[in-house]
Amino acid sequence: MSNIILGIESSCDDTSAAIIKDGILLSNVIASQSVHEEYGGVVPELASRAHQQNIVPVVDTAIKRAGIEKSDLSAIAFTRGPGLLGSLLVGTSFAKGLSLGLRIPIVDVNHLHGHVLSHFIRREENDVVPEYPFICLLISGGNSQIILVKDYNNMEVLGQTIDDAAGEAFDKCAKVMGLPYPGGPHIDRLAAEGDANRFKFSKPHIPGLNYSFSGLKTSFLYTLRDAKKLDPDFIENNKADLAASLQRTIIEILIDKLKKAVDQTGVKTVAIGGGVSANSGVRQAIADFCDKRGLKAFIPERAFTTDNAAMVAIAGYYKYLAGDFCHYDAVPYARVTI
């Protein structure tokens, strides 16, 4: 008998549902929310309202695209946290209600675990997945972590940001440049046209494997402020070079700590995950780093870098096989680490 998992993701501003059958992805549907663009960031109340509108049609579409019936489901996996509480509550409540109606178990998933395990999403039976142990560089708008992955349920955080995450640095600097939200993809696009060595920004000197991006952000803001005093059109005339230099600096900070982690652990496989892993420069830098070191590199499809239910479904699939189910009194949580 097949194991069919419905995954539900509603941690921030994307409502997503996916179906995985015996570890193979059958469908992955995402409804994005454009309502936040005019505010320059996600508005929690608007996000939760949009989830309420989207979750039923998104789940229905995922089931239909997978070619199954609701009665075929073995379990429902949902993101319990971390994330926006109002948004998480919508997904959690829906999962509980549907599981009660279908009389099947629910599985709660740590959103960060989902990003790490996105590398185990398979479209075909023979798709290659990482072997344990491996290091995952998890980089997104809210998290920058170096994780030693020993098993699907055994992960150790070796280092993490002590302030801003890499994605925050991209988005906040992009906002100062007058770029639309989210700014990361716009920085990536402009960087391809600019001179990455044109501007120099300060780098943090944090001991160990922890990250810091607040100093870089401040250095970037001061550069723009001082330059605009001399030339009001400075940003407009130098957008591509600013974007390229910013991107280069963030990548150098990320790779520097990753090198130390690989040296300390001796692992032979490196993976990346999270929204920033969609960045072209980051993807190329990881590929080059692994090639020079003779390491295996796992770089996810861009569809699996942002928040999506496929990663929730695969994380839930492994928990389901282990009989690790969730009680109905479980509540969402806003913050948690690996």
Helices and strands as residue ranges (DSSP letters): E 4-9, E 14-21, E 24-32, G 34-39, H 44-66, G 70-72, E 75-81, H 85-102, E 106-110, H 111-117, G 118-120, E 134-139, E 144-151, E 154-160, H 166-176, H 184-191, H 214-230, H 234-237, H 239-265, E 269-273, G 275-278, H 280-293, E 296-298, G 302-304, H 309-321
